[in-house]
Amino acid sequence: MPEGQTEGTRFVQATLKVLGGKWKILILWQLKDEARRFSELKRLMPEISEKVLAQQLRELENDGVVNRKVYPDVPAKVEYSFTDYGKSLEPALKALCEWGQEHLKRVEPVE
């Protein structure tokens, strides 16, 4: 560990390696309650490009957080969901949501 770096820093870096980026946490938020198809995720997050969504899902799958299930239908049906390991992120996602709610109360003017 580099001098002056706490052990906690190493853990945060490990977390950011998996969850870092503009879209991963939002993708996980959309998957927290149910499996979703690619097109459904795209519709829920219209600002993300299909290329980036596919890339982020692939990275989350490679990290063991998201499961990709292909059904033998024609046309092929693919669903994304949490793995059991990915479900361990649910308390962290909930905490981030709650923090964001409190943050918005603080920064947005009351009408």
C-alpha positions as CSV (number, residue, x, y, z in Angstrom):
1,M,0.0,0.0,0.0
2,P,1.5,3.4,-0.9
3,E,2.6,5.6,2.0
4,G,-0.3,7.7,3.4
5,Q,-3.0,5.6,1.8
6,T,-5.4,4.0,4.2
7,E,-6.7,0.5,3.9
8,G,-10.1,1.9,3.3
9,T,-8.9,3.7,0.2
10,R,-8.0,0.3,-1.3
11,F,-11.5,-1.0,-0.6
12,V,-13.1,2.1,-2.2
13,Q,-10.9,1.7,-5.2
14,A,-12.0,-1.9,-5.6
15,T,-15.6,-0.8,-5.4
16,L,-15.1,1.9,-8.0
17,K,-13.4,-0.5,-10.3
18,V,-16.7,-2.5,-10.4
19,L,-19.3,0.3,-10.0
20,G,-17.4,3.3,-11.4
21,G,-18.7,5.1,-14.5
22,K,-21.6,7.3,-15.3
23,W,-24.2,4.5,-15.8
24,K,-23.5,1.4,-13.8
25,I,-25.2,2.4,-10.5
26,L,-28.3,3.5,-12.4
27,I,-28.3,0.2,-14.4
28,L,-28.1,-1.7,-11.1
29,W,-30.9,0.5,-9.7
30,Q,-33.2,-0.5,-12.6
31,L,-32.4,-4.2,-12.0
32,K,-32.8,-4.3,-8.2
33,D,-36.4,-5.4,-8.2
34,E,-36.7,-7.5,-11.3
35,A,-35.0,-8.9,-14.4
36,R,-35.2,-6.6,-17.4
37,R,-34.6,-6.9,-21.1
38,F,-32.1,-4.7,-22.9
39,S,-34.8,-2.7,-24.6
40,E,-36.5,-2.1,-21.3
41,L,-33.3,-0.8,-19.7
42,K,-32.8,1.4,-22.7
43,R,-36.3,2.8,-22.4
44,L,-35.8,3.5,-18.7
45,M,-32.5,5.4,-19.4
46,P,-33.1,7.2,-22.7
47,E,-29.9,9.2,-22.3
48,I,-27.6,6.2,-22.5
49,S,-26.5,4.9,-26.0
50,E,-27.1,1.3,-26.9
51,K,-23.3,0.8,-27.3
52,V,-22.6,2.1,-23.8
53,L,-25.4,0.2,-22.2
54,A,-24.2,-3.0,-23.8
55,Q,-20.6,-2.3,-22.7
56,Q,-21.6,-1.5,-19.1
57,L,-23.8,-4.6,-18.8
58,R,-21.0,-6.7,-20.2
59,E,-18.6,-5.3,-17.6
60,L,-21.1,-5.9,-14.8
61,E,-21.5,-9.4,-16.0
62,N,-17.8,-10.0,-16.1
63,D,-17.5,-8.7,-12.5
64,G,-20.1,-11.3,-11.4
65,V,-22.7,-8.7,-10.4
66,V,-25.2,-9.1,-13.3
67,N,-26.5,-12.3,-14.9
68,R,-27.3,-12.4,-18.6
69,K,-29.9,-15.1,-19.5
70,V,-30.6,-15.9,-23.1
71,Y,-33.9,-17.6,-24.0
72,P,-34.0,-19.8,-27.1
73,D,-36.9,-17.8,-28.5
74,V,-37.0,-16.4,-32.0
75,P,-36.1,-13.6,-32.0
76,A,-33.7,-14.2,-29.1
77,K,-34.8,-12.9,-25.8
78,V,-32.2,-11.7,-23.3
79,E,-32.8,-10.7,-19.7
80,Y,-30.4,-9.1,-17.2
81,S,-30.7,-9.6,-13.5
82,F,-28.7,-9.5,-10.3
83,T,-26.6,-12.5,-9.5
84,D,-26.7,-13.7,-5.8
85,Y,-23.4,-11.8,-5.4
86,G,-24.9,-8.7,-7.0
87,K,-27.8,-8.7,-4.6
88,S,-25.3,-7.9,-1.9
89,L,-25.2,-4.4,-3.4
90,E,-28.8,-3.7,-2.7
91,P,-28.2,-2.1,0.8
92,A,-25.6,0.2,-0.8
93,L,-27.9,1.2,-3.6
94,K,-30.7,1.9,-1.1
95,A,-28.3,4.0,0.9
96,L,-27.2,6.0,-2.2
97,C,-30.8,6.6,-3.1
98,E,-31.6,7.9,0.4
99,W,-28.5,10.1,0.4
100,G,-29.6,11.5,-3.0
101,Q,-33.0,12.3,-1.7
102,E,-31.6,14.2,1.3
103,H,-29.1,15.9,-1.0
104,L,-31.8,17.2,-3.3
105,K,-33.8,18.6,-0.3
106,R,-30.7,20.5,0.6
107,V,-29.8,21.9,-2.9
108,E,-33.2,22.4,-4.5
109,P,-35.2,25.4,-3.6
110,V,-38.4,24.7,-1.7
111,E,-41.5,25.8,-3.6
